[in-house]
Amino acid sequence: MHSPKRRLLIADTQTMVTEAALLGTPAIRSNSFVGESDMGNFLELEDEGLIHNVARFDDVLDLSTTLLRDETVDETWQRRRNAYLADKVNLTELIVDAAVAHGDVGALEDLHQFDSPRRSESKPQIGVGGD
């Protein structure tokens, strides 16, 4: 999944499909969980256009062929990925910042969204437990 030459993932695994979606790689997920009572994260990723949840194998073949022939698919998925992550906090940076601050939440810089610069203006501090 970490190769820059990735074009399409077809899988029955939840983890790889989620990773593909967050990397901006088109993914088709097909397994027994697919359907109206599917897990919410996969319904959300499908609503955002980042994955396709497909139950029938013939539909997987048709969709994969369509995606592989579409010359704009890479650009489309990167745009969708960026839009999806735009309002998400980068949890990895938050955890690292908290570890470096030895748990002193007041010492943390402002939270910022993926691919966005940290804000320089100060915000009210949010404490844990004593508020």
N, C-alpha and C positions, 0 to 999 in steps of 0.2 A: 504493500500500500504506500510505501514511502518513495516510490520511484517517480520521477518527474514525467515519465512516459505513460503513466496510467491513463486509460481512456474510459474504462467502464468496469464496474464490479458487479458480478452476478453471484449472489450467495444466499445461503439459508441461515447464516449466522447473524445475530444481532450486533455483536461488537464490531465486526468488520464493516458492516453497513453503516453504522453510526460514525465510525472513523472516516469512511469515504465521504459521507455527507458533510462532516465538519472540515474536511480538506477540500471540498468543492469538486469531488469526483462523482460523476453520475453512478448511481447504484440501483440495482434491482434486487429486491428482497423477496424471496419466495419460500414459504414454509407453512406449516399447519397453523401458525398464529395469525397469519394474514386474514383480515376481515374486519367487519364492523366492531367487533369486541377486542380488537388488537390493543397492544400497549400504547398508552398515550403519546410517548415520545416518538414512536414511528408514525402515528397519525399526524403529529405536528410536523415532523420532517417531510412527510408527503404533502401536507398542506402548503408548506413553504417551497415545494418544488425541488427538494434536495434528494429525495429517494422516490422509488416506485415500489409499492407493495402489491405484488401480483401473485395470485393463487394458482393459475393454470399455466402449465408449461408452454403450451402453444402461444399464449400471450407474452410469456417471457421471451420467446424466440422473436416474435414480431417486434416487440418493443426494443429489444437489444439491437436488432438490425436497423431499426429507425434511428436509434441514438448513435450508432457507429457511423451511419451515413451522413449525419448532420454535422456540417463543418463549423457550425456556431456553438456546438454543445459545450466546449471548454469555456468559452467566454460567458455563456449563459449560466453555467453552474458556478463559476467564480463570482459572478454578479449576485446570484441568489445566496451563495454562502456569505459573502460580505454583508449583504442586507440582513441576513438572519443573525449574524454575530454582532452587528452594529450596536445593539442595545444590551449586549451581554457583558458581564464583568469577566476579565481574564482571571480565572480562579487560580491558575498556576502562579501568576505574579502575586496575587493576594496572599497565598499560602507562604511563598518565599519571603515576602515582605513581613508577614507576621512572625515567621521563624527568625529572621534577621533582627527583628525588634524584640525578640524574646517574649513575645506575647503582649507587649505593651501596645495596645490598640491605639492609644493617643499618639504614638510615635509614627504611625503609618501615614504615608502620603495619601492624597485623595484617590479614591477608586476611579478607574478610567476604563473606557470600553476598549475592545480589541482594536488594534491599529490606530488608536487615537492618542495624541500626546497627553501627558499628565497636565492637569490644570495648575496654573501657578497661584490662583487666588485661593485663600484659605476658606475652609468650610467649618461649620460647627463640629466639634469632636463628638464622636459617638462612643460611649463607654459600654462596658459589659458588666451587668449585674448591679451597678449602683445608680442607674438612671431612674 
